[in-house]
Amino acid sequence: MTLRTATPDDLPRIMDLERASFSTDAWSSAMMAAELASPHGRYVVDEEAGRLIGYGGVRVVQGATDADIQTIAIAADARGRGRGRLLFADLLRRAAERGAREVFLDVRADNPAASSLYISEGFVEIGRRARYYQPDDVDAIVMKLDLAGWAAARSEQVAPATNPAGWCG
């Protein structure tokens, strides 16, 4: 697995995975290009044998104490191997590095796999947006994470001698 910062050159491959993952509500190429170019966005790609198998992004305005997970996707044939969790943890670390204390995200109510991942990382539901995802009329579950608590929990799972900063992934 290779996680690295996304570049504008990754846009075509990101969009291929975006359309495959979110067929009815995929972002447009223009929207994704704007996200990749934003000074507030931190986007990461996951490559395996030269193939882009995942991507994700977090928006953190410099000086703000909150961040928003914008998107995350893993290719269907790469799911179930922990790749999404590692990519997600990398996004959370990047948010912490920018000074975020809380992270928010929206997840489709009909995506129990994603919801389970977020809950297992410490996110809690704080609200719902009725019929948010269109054209499917699917609710968005709004979730929040205390980033300091997440980092502390992660550091307890990693031996200090092998990772003094307390980050794993």
N, C-alpha and C positions, 0 to 999 in steps of 0.2 A: 504494500500500500504506500502510495505517495500522496501526502497532502501538501498542497502549496497554494499560495495566493493566486487567485484568478487574474487573468489579464484580458484585455479586449480581444486578443487572438483566440480565446476560449469561447467566445460568444456563439459561433455556429454549433459547437458540440454541446454547449450548455442548452441551447434552444432545442436541439434534437431531443435531449433528455427531458427538458421541460414539457415539450409537447407529448412525449410518450408517457410521462408521469401524470400530467394534469390535462387530459384531453379536452375537457369541457371548459376549463377556466385557466388555461395557460397564459402566462404573461406574453406580451408582444416582444419582438426583438428590440424595438425602440425602448420599451420600459426596462428591459434587462440591461441594455447598453447604458442607459442612464444610471442604473444602480451600480454597475461596474465602474463607472466614471466618477461617481459621487465621492467627495472627500469624507463623507460620513459612513459609507458602506465598507464592510470588510467581507470579501467573498473568497471562498476557498473551493478548490476542486480536488477531487480524489481520483487518481489515475492508477490503473493496473495494466501492466504490459502495454503502455502507450494508449490505452483506451480510457476515456473519461467515463467513470462509473458513478460519480456523485458530485454534487455541488451544494453549497449552502451560503447564505449570507446573513449578516447581522448589521443593523444600522445603529450606530452610536455617535451622537453628536458630541464633538469634543467639549469637555467640561460638564456634560450632562451626567446625571447619576442613574439614568435608565437607558435601556437598550431594547431593541425589538428584533427578534428573529424574523427575517423577511421571507425566507424560503429555504427549503432543504429537500433534496431528492436523491434517491439511490436507484440505480438501474434495477429492474425487476430481477435479473439473474444474479445480482450481487447482494440482494436482501437476505437477512437472516444470518449474517456472518459477523455482525458487530460493526460494520462499516458506518452505518448511520450514527451509532452511538459515538464513535470516535470523531466523526466529522462534527457532530453536534457539540461534543466537549471542546473541540478546537474553537468553534464559534463562541462558546461561553468564555473560554480563556481570553480570546481577543477582545470581547466586551469588557472583561475585568481589566485588561491591560489599558483600555481607554478610560477607565475610571467608573464604569457602570457598577451600580450596587444592586439593581433590580433588572431583570430581563422579562419581557412580555412576549407573548406569541398568540396567534390564533391558529386553531386546528379544526379541520372539518369534523363535525360530530359523527360522520360516517367513516372515520378513519381510526378504528380502535388500536391498530398497531402503533401509529404515531402517538396517540394519546397515552398509551401504556409506556412508551419510551419517555415521554416528558414527565409523567408522574413518577417513574422510577428514578428520574434525575432530581426530583424534588419540586417540580412545578405543581401548583395548586390552581384549581379552577376558581376564577373570581367573577365570571359573568358569561353571558351568552349573547350573541347577535343573531336574532332570528332571520332565517332565510338569507344569510350573508353571501353565501357562495352561489353565484348565478352562472348559468341558467338552471342549476339543479335544485334550487330552493333548500339548500342544506345549511343548517345553523353553524355558526362559528363558536367554538368554545374558547373563551379568553382565559389565558393562563399566565401566572406570574411566578417568578423564582427569586428568592433571596440569594444573590450571587455569593455573598460572604459565607452564608451557611453551606452552600453547595461546595465552595472551595475547601471549607473546613472538613466537610464530610469526605471529600476526595482525598485530602491529605492524610486522614486517618487510615485510608485504604492503601497508602503507599509508604513503604519503609523510608524514613528520613535519610538513611545512608545512601539510598539509591536515587532519591529525588528530593533534594533539600527544599526546592521551591514548592513542593506539595502538589504538583500537577502530574497527572498521568494521561495517557492517551496516545 
